Amino acid sequence: MAKREIGDVILDVENISLRFGGVNALSDISFDVREHEVRAIIGPNGAGKSSMLNCINGVYQPQEGQISFRGNTFKHMNSRQVAEMGIARTFQNLALFKGMSVIDNIMTGRNLRIKSNIFLQALRIGPAEREESEHREYVEQIIDFLEIQAHRKTPVGQLPYGLQKRVDLGRALAMEPQVLLLDEPMAGMNMEEKQDMSRFILDVNEEFGSTIVLIEHDMGVVMDISDRVVVLDYGKKIGDGTPEEVRANEDVISAYLGTSH
């Protein structure tokens, strides 16, 4: 894997605790993400991985702790505000518009960048028409990049699962994110689809310059494409380091083999 130039800390998660009623989903979690790196979050089922992503992108509001993005600290931020700051997210369960075409689904990722008002957009006149053309041009570049040109006008619901996941990635890319949060981007995929998605993730990191934070269950994939890995178990952090360091960590081995519980 070609090494990117990894920069300073872009995202800093500090002492995050999240509770639902009497249940601790996350307990005092801290880790950072450096610019241009691929940062994996791993752990057994129920470890709190998706809850952590939900805190970062404003879906959940943690009771304790704070998150800093490019030095700006926020405790309570909704999803739209987080997206406007430059953090985009894909979801474990696809939230695509199944009856809409591939290109129209990816276009929804441009909504935050559309400046003209709804009336002008509906009439497609003047500046609105020019703006839409520019956005469509950008989306076409993403479609080329993800190698889904042949499906651009196909309703997403008619595509195989692996290609739907690619469309979901395309929609997030359309937001031009500085940080891209990927929630199990390879869940349910066969080996060939996983290899394709791994390649696209590395290419996004390289060509778009996006910093990647991903949750993934396939340890082979994690070890292949990640720069650093943070490990959660029962809402607590039990490991953090390079793939090699994490693989040799006794607490991590115990959690995955079930010997600690």
N, C-alpha and C positions, 0 to 999 in steps of 0.2 A: 504494500500500500504506500503510495507516495505521501510523504509528510507535508502537511500544510504548515504555514507559519502561524503558530498558535500565539495569541496575544494576551492581553491583560484580562482580568476578571470582568466579564460583561454582566453576569447575573450572580447575585449573592443571596443565598437562602440562609437566614439566621434564626436558629432556635424556634423553628415552627412547631407548634402543637395544635392539633385539631381534634375536637371531641364532638361526638354525636350522642347527646344524652349522657349516659355514664360510660360510653365506650370511647377509649382513646384510639383514634385512627392513626394519629401521628404524635410522637412524643419527642420534643426538643431536637428536631432534625436540622442540621446545618451542613451545607456543602456549597461549593461555588462552581461556576461554569466559565471557562475562558473563551475568549473570542476565537472563532474558527475551529473549535474542537468538536469532536463527536463524544458526547457525554452520555453514558448509559446509566439507567436506573433499573436495577434488577432485584429479584427477591421472589420467594414462594408466593402462591396465591394468598390474597388477604394481607399482604405485607404493607400495603398503603401506597403503592406506586401511583395508581391513577389519582388517588386523593392528593398526592403531592403535586402532580401536574395541574389538578383542578385548583389548588392554592396559587400556583404560579400564574395561571391565566384567568384568575378572578372568578371562577365558578363557585369556589368555596372561600369563605373568610375565616382564616385561622384565629383561634382565641388568643394565641400568644405568638410572638416572634414577628419578624418583618422580612420583606424581600426587597432587594435593591437591584435596579436595572440601570446600567451605565451611571452608577453613582446616585441615582434618584431613588429614594426609599419610599415604599408604599406599604401601608398596612391593610387598607381597604380599597380595592380597585375592582370595578366591574369588567366583564369580558371585553366590552367594546373599548374601554379606555386602555386596557392591556394591548389589544390589537392595534390601536392607534399609536401606541408607543413602539410597536414593531415586533410583537410576539404573536406568532400564528400557531395553530393547533390542528392536528388531525385527531380523529376519535377512533376508539377501539371498535365501536359499533358504527358502521357507516351512516352518516347523516346526509347523504346525497339526495337530490331531487330525482327520483327514479324515472319519472316521465319526461324529464328534460334531457336535451342532448348533452353530449360531453362538453362541447364548447360553451353552452349556456350555463352548465354547472360550474365550470372553471371561471366564467365571467362573474359569478356571484362573489368570488374572492376579490373582485376589483371595486366592490361597492364603497368601501371606505375611501377610495381614491377618486370617486366621481364627484366633481365639483358643481356641475350644472343642476338646476332645480328639476323636480319631478315633472313639472308641466312641460319644460323644454325637452326633457328626455322622452316624454310620451309622444311629442310631435316630431321629435328627431329633426330639429331645425337648427341652423346656425352653429353656435359653439357646441351645442349638445351633440350634433351629428359628428363634428370633427373629433370631439372628445371620445365618443363611442368608437370611432374608427381607430383611434390611438390605442384604446384599451383592448380592442379585438386583436390588433396587431401584436400586442404584448402576449395575449393569451395564445395566439397562434404559435409564438416562439416556444411557449411552455409545452404546447401539444407536440411540436417537433422534437423538443428536448426529451419528452417522455415516450416518444415513438408510438403515439396513438393517432397519427394522422388519418389512418384508414377508418377510424371510429368517430371522427369529430362531430358528425351529425347524428350518430346513433343514440337513441335514448339509453341512459346509463343503466336502467334496469334490465336491458337486454345483453349487457356485457358479462363475461365471466368475472368471478369474484376478484381474481388477481388484477384485472384491468380496472375494476371499480376502485380498488385501493390506489391504483396509479392516478385515477381521476381525483380522488380525495387529496392526494399529495399535490396534484396540479392546482387545485383550488386554494390550498394553503400557500403555495408558491406565488399565486397571483396577487397575494397581499404584499409581496416583496418583503418578507420578514427578515429582521436581523437575527432573531432566534426562532427556530422551528421546533415545536414540541410534537413528537410522534408517539402516539399511544398504541403500542403493539402493531406496527406497520406491516408485520409479516404473519400475523395470526391467521390460521386457516389456510396458509399457502403451502403448495408443494415445493420440493427442493429447487426446481428450476425457477419458479416464481420468486422464491426467497433470494436466489442469486441475482435475479434481475433487480429486485427492490434494493438489495444491498448496494449494487452498482449505482442505482439512481441516487441513493442517499449520499454516497461518497461523491458523486458528481455534483449534486446540489451543494454540498459542502465546499467543493473545489471551485465550481464555475459560478454559482450564485453568491458565494461567500457567506452563506447562512451558517450560523452556529446551530448545531443539532443537539437536542436533548431527547433521548428515546427510551421508551420502556420496551423490553423485548424478553421473551422467555427462552428463545433458542440461544443457548450459551455459546455454541459454535459461531453464530453470527456476531454476538456481542464481542467475543474475543477477537474476531477478525477485523471489525470495523471501528471499535471504540478506542479513544485515546485514554480515557479514564472511566472508571465504573464506581458508582455508589450502590451499596447493597442495603436494602431494608428487610426487616423481618419483624412481624407483629408491631409495625408502627415505629420501630426503633432502627437507628443506623448501626449496622454491625460491621461494615467494611467500606473502605474508600481508597482508591488508588489505581494504579495501572492494571490492565487485565491480568498480567502475570502476578502482581501482588495480591489481587483479589482471589485468584485461583488457588493461591497457596495459604490463604487465611483460614485458620482452623474454625473460627466462628461461622464463616460462610460455608465451609464444607459441612459442618454440623447442621446448619439450617437447611441446606439442600438435601442432605441425606436423611434428615429427620432424627438425628441422634440426640439433638438438644431438647427435644420435646417428647 
